[in-house]
Amino acid sequence: MATTSKKINLKQLDEELGSLGLVANFEDETNKIIKPADNSKVTDKELEAAIAAHIAGPLDEEVIELNREQGKTKLIELGFTPEQISALGL
């Protein structure tokens, strides 16, 4: 497990480590928690070195749009109206 305040593109970081799987919690921007996924062979030392060398690229716009649409779908499933979703800026 590693913590950082750096800007992180998790997909990119995982690819930089060989696409072995990472999980993260970015709720606290100054203390992002990143760790290898279950059954990943990435060591904490490798993860820390990769984070130190990592320069986050921009997120792919298609991925951002897909996430937005999936979020809207989930909100509808939870009972939000289109007006409520729009008010959230989605």
N, C-alpha and C positions, 0 to 999 in steps of 0.2 A: 504494500500500500504506500502511496505517496500523496502528499498534499502540495498545492501550489496556488499562487495568485496569478500566474501567467495566463494569457489568453491561450486556450486549448481548442483545437479542432480534433475531437475525439476520434472520428473516423480516420483522419489523416495520421494521428499518433498511433493508432492501432496498425495501420498499414506500414508505418515506419518500423514497427516492432515485428513485422512478419504476419500480420493479420491473425494473431493467435487469440484475440478476444480481450477486451477491456470493459470495465464498468466504471461509472463515475457518478458523483453527486456534485452538481454545480450550484446548489442552492445558496451557498455562501461564496460570492465572487472572490473574496480574499483568502478563502481556505477551501479550494476545490479538492475533493477527494477522488483519487483515481486508483483503481486496483485491477489486477488481472481477474478475468472471469473465471468461474469454476472450470477446472481441468485445463487452464491455460498454463503453458510452460514458461511464461515470462516471469523472471525473478524481480524482486523489489529493486535490486541494484540495477538491472537492465531498464526497468521502468523509470527510475530516478534519472539515469543517464539520458534516456530518450526524452524525458520532459525537459531536462536542462538544454538539450540541443534543439528542441522543437521550436519551429517558427510557424505558428498557425496560419494556414492559408484561408481564404474566404470560403464560407460554406457554399456549396453548390445551390444555385437558385431553385433548381428543380426539387432538391431535397427539402428546402425551406417551404416551397409551395405544397409539396406532398404532406409534410408535417402539419401545415396549416389546415389542409383539407381533412386530414385524419382527426385533428383536434375538433374541427367543426362537427364531424360525424359523431364523435364521442359525446360532445355536448348535447347534440340532438337526442342521442340514445339516453342521456341522463335527464332529458325532459326540458332542456332550454329551448326557448322559442327563437326563430330567426332574428327577431328584434333584439332579444337579449344577447345573442351571439354578436350581432352587429354592434351593439353598444360596447362590447368587449374589445372592439377593434379588429375582429377577425372576418 
